[in-house]
Amino acid sequence: MAETNDQNAHYRSIDLIPNSVPMLNGQRYFENFFYNQQYQIPADEWESIKQQLESGNLNGLTELGQYYVQDHYQYQVKRILNLERYYIGDPNIHYWKSDKKKRADNRIAGGLPRYITDWGVGYQFGNDLTFGYENKADENDDGQDLLDQISSFNDGTDEPYHEKNMGKNLWNTGRAYELLYVPENTTTPKMAFINPAQAFVVYDTTIDKNPLFAVRYYAVNFKDDMTYRIEVYTDQYIYYFSSGGEPESDWEFKSKDEHFFGEVPINEIDANEERVGKWEPQLDMIDARDKSLSEMANSQEDFSNATLVITGDVEDTKVEYLKDPGGNQLYYDSQYGSRLTTSRYVFDNDDNPVLDANGNQKENKPVIKEHKHDLKSNMMILKPSKTFDSNNNVTYQPTDARYLTKDLNADEWKVYVDYLTNEIHKGTNTPDMSDQNFVGNSSGVAMAYKLMGSDQERVITETLYKRGIIRRLRLLCNYWNYLSNSKVKFDATDQSNNPANNVTIKFTPNLPKNEQEIINNLVSLYDTGEISSQTFLEGASQITGIPAEQESQRKSDEDETNANTNAQRIQQLYKQYTGRGAPDNSTDDGNNPSNADPNDDNSTDDGGDD
């Protein structure tokens, strides 16, 4: 699948003309390499445009939106699509101008960008995020209503899959975008990830960088007619536009909708402050590795198609024809079968010439005696070449036939490729799973040291990602607060009261588990009496796969069932016990203790009168 359906944008990422992408020359993105900044404008400039929008005037919004779409489409999309091409296995080696004509010209993509991204996304987002709640200002606020609402939302939008796709965009391009929306004719919000090449957010110039508006634009190819759809999101409305051949001009207003999220509903999350992909700083190394792999394949192919060098004269191919004893050439008789004849032409039984469709007399085929020195065979006959001096003396040159090749030093080539591979893994803090020193029976501490570099980058990304999730939840709370039947209620005029600010998010790295070690640690902690059963169950959930709340409910149900079963058993035993030796009026002598009156203190009653 292509990284975009917009061919203009695609070719812009490879500089429009095939075979012109520079490699290993320090001009990867030409003068546009540094176009990776966020857009910011003064808040008062935006306020004047908002006032125009309130009066129904869209000129200011249209002009500003077209300006930033043009900048984004012309400069930033080039870099983003270039990185996305690398991920799907279409790096610049495929467009390398190698100036090779009749020689082998292989273009091999090494595939490391996809390996690095997939490993990092699996490591960081392979385990589902855990959402909790902690209100430090009110210990009686357990936030259960909000957590239930979040759980329902996550289930309805397949939140784990969403996070993984957001993570993939982060690792590839250094940024990720998600859109919160409400499907038509429903009141249930949903979210969707957006291609970074199709969206951007414009912020104010304050330290907090508050979002002012966002744009999502994308190409629509319908019956070979390319048009664009543009959506501009403010804190209240969504404005829909369309345009023709270019997304930055000739906008035609279509409609607008209110969204009730309280803020701009496109959420931008950065992988780091520089907004670069995880392997983007290693692109030179990746290109050098692709080039080395390709050149080695070219050398192998050129070796198979080596040039033949011949010293001497090659004896020409000669054909001899069969002749009769009189020296006459013999032919196959085409008229009467394969009998031999000395006649070159075909005659019938009456010696009349046989004509073809054009009126020409048909000819018989000559009989070939043998083929000598067929150059198409695996044998070649060489004879010494002759040179003559001024006295007409002959000198014979020795014959030779050999292939002209170059030596292939495979060992040095492997050392170079391995060096590049190791540098790329080190530069991206990605472990090489093919490294024999990485796998094996390493202890947990040893593995932790090997993953230390990955963890350092992971915690940076997680910090920024948590901010993005909190903003996502804040927008959702604004919407739920708007709904009359929602249990999530707060004073929306002060966002510091937004309950989303109290939500906690936990990331669990996806690593091979030593289950026995985890169980032993949990049991040891629980035996100290310093952790609760709930904490114990939360830790055990990574082994059992059952959430702590569900496990607690299962245990409660099981204890209740066992208690009921035990109570029934006790009652049954009691009935059996009290049923034995039931009072018999005909034989009762009053001495059976089981029949004695519990209110009678006379244990030696003989049935006589007092």
N, C-alpha and C positions, 0 to 999 in steps of 0.2 A: 504494500500500500504506500502510495506517495505521501510525502510529508505535507503536501498541499495540492488542492485542485486548481490553483491559480498558476497557470503556466508562466505568466509574466513574472510573478514573484519568484517562482522556481528558477527561471533563467537569470534573474537578477542575482540570485545567490551564487551562481557560477559565472557572473560577469557577462551574461548574455551570449557571448561567443564561445562555443565549445573549444576545447584544447587551449584555452588562454588563461586558465587559473594558475597563478604563480605558486610554486612550491619551494620551500626551503630557501627563500630569498629575502625574507623579512618584510614582504609586502602582502601578507595574507589577505587583509581586508582593505588594502589600499588606504586612502585617506579616511575611510569610514570605520576603521577598527574601533575607535573610541566612542562611537555612537551607541552607548549602552546606559545612558543616564535616565533617571526618572524626570518626568515633566512637572514643572512647578510654575504657578503664576500667583501674583499678589491676590489676597482674598478680596480686596475692595474692587479689583477689576472684575472678579467673578460676580460680586454682588450687583454690580450695574447690569450685567447680563441677566441675572436672575430677575431683576426688576423688569427688564424688557420681556422676559418670558411670562411674567405675571400679567402683563398687559397684552399678551398674545403675539408679541413681536419675536420671531425666530431668527432674525438676521444676525444678531450678535452670536448666538449659539452656532449657527451654521458656519459663519466665517471662522470662528475659533476652532470648531471641530474639524473643518477641512484643513486648516493649517497643521494641526497635530497629526491628522491622518496622513497627510502628505509626507511629513517628516518621518513618521513611523514606517510608512510603506517604502519610502525611498532608502532609508538608512538602517533602521533597526531590523526590519524583516530579513534583510540580506544575511546578517549575522545569525539570526535565530534559525532560519531555514538551512543555512550551512551546517549548523550543529545538528539539526534534526536529520539531515542527509547522512551525516557520519553515523548516527545511531542506527539507521535502517540499512547500513552497509553500502552507502553511495558516497564515499569520501572523494576528495579532490584528486586522488590518484587516477580516477576514472576519466578525468578531464585534463590530465597532465600533457603538455605539449612536449613530446619526447623527441621529435624530429627523426624518427626511425621510419624507414621506407620499406626495404625488402627484408629487414631483420625482424626477429620476433619482438612483439610489443605487447606483452601481457600487462594487465592492470589488476592487481590483486589487493583486495581490502582485507586487512588483518583481523578486523572484528573486535578489537579491544574496547572501543567506546561502548558498544552494547554490553560487553561483559562487565565493565566497570559500573555502568548504570544499573543493570539488573542485579548485580551483587549488592550494591549500596541500597537500592530500594527494598530488596528482600531483607537485608540486615536491619534497616531502620523501620520498615513498615510491614514486615512479614507477620508480626503478631499484632492483633487488633489493639487499638488504643483503649485505655481504661479511663472512664470519666467518673470523677468523684465530686464532692461538694464540701466546702469548708467556709463558714461564715465566722470570721474571728470577732466580729462585732456583736454577734448574737449566737450564743452557744445552743439556744433552743431551736435555731433554724437548721433543720437537717436537709433542706432543699430537695426533699424526695419528689415533690410534684414536678419540679424542673427536671430532675434526673429521669423521671418516667417519660416526660415529654421529649427529652433528648434521645432516650433509648428508642422511642417510637419513631422519631424522625430518622435516626441512623438506620433503623431496620427498613424503613420505607425508601431510602435513597441508596442503599447498599454502600454505606459509609466506608467499610474497609477497602472495597475496590476503588472508591473515589480517592482515598488517601494514597493508594499505590500509584494511581495515574498522576496525581499532583506531585508525588515524589519523583516520578520519572521526568516530568517537566523541569523540576528543580535540578536534578542531577545533569540533565542535558543542557539546559539553557540558562540556569541560574535564577529562574523566576517561574512562578506558576500562578494561574488565575482560576477562580471559581465564580460561578454566577448563582445567586439565590433567586428563585422565581416561584411563582404560584401558577400551576397549570390552569388553563381556562376552565371555567365552570366548577372549580374546586376552591377549597380554603386550606388545603394542605400544602405547605411549602416544600420545595425540593431544591437540590443543588446539582450543578454540573460543572465539570472541569472544562476549561477553554484552552485552545491552542495558543501559546504565547505569541505566535505570529499574527493573531487576530484580535488582540485586545491590549489596552493600556489604560492607566489611571493617571489623572492630572491632580496634583496636590497643591495645597497652598504653600506659602514660603515660610511658615512658622516652624519652630523646632519640632512640634508634634507631627507635622506633615499630614494634615487632615485632608482626606479625599474630597475634592470638589465635584468632579464628574468623571465618568469613565466611558470608554467607547469600545464597542465590539463591532467589527466589520468582517465580512466574509464574501467570497465569490460564489456565484450561482451560475452553473453552466447548464442551461436548458436548451436542448436542440441546437447545440453549437453557438448559442447566443450568450456571451459572458456579460453578466451584470453583477452589481454589488448591492448588498443589504447592509445598512449602517444603523446601529442602535446606540443612542446616547442616553446614559443613565445619570440622573441627578439624585439628590436625596429624597425627592418626592415622585418624580415622573420618569417614564421611559419614552423617548422620542424616536420614532421610526422614520428612516429615510431610505431612498434607493438612488442609485447612480448608474451611469452607462459603462463605458469602457475603462474608466479609471475610478478608483474609490475616493479620490480626494477632490473631485470636481463635479459640478452639475447635480447637486443633491436635490432630490424632490421629496418634500415632506409627505408622509403617508398618514400617520396617526400618532396619538400619545396615550399612555396608560398610567394610572397611579399604582404604586407598588406596595406602600405601607410598611416598608422595612426601616424607615426612619433615617437611614444613611444610604450612601451609594452602594447598591447591592452587588457590585463586582468587587471581589476580595483578592488583593494581590499579596503573595507571599514570596519572599526572597530567600535564596539558599545561603547568602552571606551578604555582607555590606557591599561587596564589589559587584554583586549580581552576575557572577560568572559561573559556568557549569563546572562540575567536579573535574572533568578531564580536559576542559578547554585550555588551561595553561600548558598542557602537554601536547598540543596539536603538532608542534614541530617534530617532536619525538614520534608521534603516531604517523605523520607523513613520511618521516625517514624510514620507519619500519616497513610501511607499505611499499615504499620505493625499493628497499632492499629485497623484500620478498619478491617483488615483480622482476627486478633485475636478475635475481638468481634463477627464476623460472625462465627468463629470456636466455640466459646463458645455457641452461640445460637444453632449451629448444634449439638454440643456434648450434650447439654441439651435435644434436641429432641431424641437423640440416647443414653439416659442415661443407666447406668448399672443396671440391676434388681438384688436386694439382697433378698434372701429367707431364712427365719429361720424356720426350720421344714422340714417335708417330703412331697414331692409332690406325690399324689396318681397316680400310673401308669395308663395309658390308657388301658381299658379292653374292650373286645368285647364279647358279648354273642350271641349264635346262637339259632334259633328257633328249638324246639324239639316237637315230638308228645307225647301223654300221656304215651307211653311206654318208653320214654326217648331216643328215636332214633332221631338223627339229621336229619332235613329236608333240602332238596335241591330244587332249581328251576330246572324244567325239561327243559333242553336245546334243546331237540329233538322236543317236542310237545307243546312248549309254556311255560307259567309261572305257570302251575300246580305244586303242591308240590309232592315230592316223597322222599322216604327214601333211594333210591338208589343213591350212590355217582357217579355211572357211567351212561353213556348214552346207551340205548338199543333201537332197532327199534321195530316195531309191532310183529316181529317174535322172539323177545327176543335175537336178535343177537347184539353183541357189535358194537357200531359205532366207527370207527377209524378215526384219523386225518391224515394229509398228511404224517406224519412220521411213521404211522403204530401203534401209541399208542392209546389206548382207550380214548375217550373223557370223561371229567368229568363234572358233574353238579356243579353249584355254590351254596355254602351254603347260607341259609337265615339268615341274621343278624337281631337279635332282636332289638338291640339298641346300641348306642355308649355311653360309660360312660366316663365322665371327659376328653373330647377331649382337649388336650393341645393347639391346634390351635385355639380354641375359645377364647372369651374374659373372660372366667371364669376359675379359677384354684382352685382345691381342695387341701387344705393343711391339714395335720394331724400332731399332736405333735410327735416329735421324742422321742425315749425312750433311757434312759441310765440306766445301772445296776451297783450296787455297788458290793462289795465282797460277801455280803449276798444274792445276787440275788434280792435285792429290786429295784423296778423300779422307775425312776423319769421321769416325762413328761416335755419336754421343750415347752414353749409357741411358737405359730406360728406367723410369720410376713412376709410380702412381701412389699418391697418399692424400689423406684429408688434412686440410689446414684448420687446426683447432687451437683453442687457448686452454691453458690449464685452469681447472676449477678447484680452487682451494676451499673445499666445503667446510673444513674445520674453522678457518678464520671467518668465513661467512657466518657460521653458527655462533661464534663468540660475539660478533658484532650484533646480530639479531637478539641474542640473549641479553646483551648489555642494554640495548634499547628497551627491551621488554621489562627488565628489572627497573630501569629508570622510570618508566611509565607507571609501574606498580608503586614504586616509592613516592613518586611525585603526586599520585592520586590517593595515597594511603589505602590502597586496595591490596589485600593479600593475594598471592599467587597460589591457587589451589593445586597447581601442578608441582609446586615446590615440595620436594620430599622432606625438607626440614620443617614444613608448616604442619603437615598432617602427622598422624601417628598417635601414640599414647601419651601425648603431652598433658601435663596437669592443668587444672583450671587456671592457676597463676601464670604458668608459661603461656597459655593461650591468651590470657588477658594482656600480657606484655606484647605479644605479636599483634594484637588488635588495638593497641593503645593509640596509634596514629589515626585509625579509623574512628575510634571513640572520640578523639578530640574534635574532629570535624563534625561528627554526629551530634554532639551536644550543642554546637553552634547552630546547626540547622534546626535542631529540635527547639531551641529557645525561640528562634524566629517563627517557627511553625506553630508553636503554642500561641504566640501573639495572634497569628492569623486565625487559629481556631477560636480563640476568645472573641475576636471580632465577628466571626461567623455566628457564634452563639448569641452575641449581643444583638445582631440583626434579627435573628430568629426570635429572641425575647421581645424585641420591639414589635414584631408581627403578632406573636401570641398575645401580647398585652393589648393589641388592637382588637383581637377577637373577643366577643362578648362571653362566649362559653368556655374560655380558657381559664385554667387554674393559675397561670403565670400572670401575676398582676404586680405592678409597681408604678412609681411616679416617673413617667417617661421624660419629664422636663429636665430631670437631673440624671444623666447617664451614670453617675457614680452609684446610683441606687440599683442599677441594672443587675439582676441576680447572676447574669453570666460572668460577672467579675469574680464570683466566688467559686466557679467551677475549676476543678483541678484535672489535669490531663497527664497520664502516665504513659511513657513509651517503654516497651519491653523489647530489647534487641533480640533478633531472631538468630539464635545460636544453637548448635548441637547441645543437647541437655544430658548431663549426668544425673539421671533421676534418683539414683541411690544417694548421691551426695546431697541433692536438694532435700530429700525426705529426712535424712539424718540431721541436717541443719535445722529444718522446721521443727522436728521433734525436740531437738536440744533447746531451741528457743522457747517452745511451748512449755517444756518442763521447768523452765526458770520461773514461770508464773508471771512474767512481765509482758506477755503479749496476749491479746484476746483470742477467743475462738474464731471470731470473724477474720482477724488478721491471719490466723493459721490457715483458714479455709481459702483465703485469697492467695496465699502462697502455694497451697496445694493445688489450686486450679490449673497451674501450668503443667501439672502431672496428670490430673484426672480429666482436664478439658471441661470441667463443669464450673460455671461461675459460682462465686462464693454464696451469693444470695440463694441461688437454686439449690446448692448443696446444703445450706442451712435449713431450707424448707424441707428438703428430702429427709434430713436427719430428724427434724421436728415431727414430720409425718410418721417416720419410722418409729420414733420413741413413743408417739401417741398410740400407734398400732400395737407396739409391744406391751404398753401399759394396759390397753384394753384386753389384750390376749391374756396377760397375767391375771388381771382381775377376774376374768371369766373362769380361768383355771382354778383360782382360789375359791370362788363361789361353788364351783362344781365339787371340789374336794371337801368343802365344808358341808355341802348337802350330803355327800356320800358318808362323811364321818358322823354327822348328826342322825343320819338315817339308819345306821347300824344299831341293833339292840333297842328298837323302838319300844315304848311302854306296852306291856301286855297285861291287861286288867285281870286275867285269869291266873297269872302266876306271879304277879308283882308282889314281892314281900317287903317292898319299901327300902331294900338295901342296895338297889342299883343306883350308883351315883349319877349315872347319866339321866335318870328319871327323877332325881331328887328335886324338890322345890328349891329354887335358888334363894327364896326368902325365908326358908326354914333353917334356923341355926342349929337344930338338933340333928347332928350327924349320926346319932345312934338310935334313932327312932325305931322302936320295935313294934309299932302299930298299936301299943296299948293305950289305955286311958291315962291322962295325967293325974 
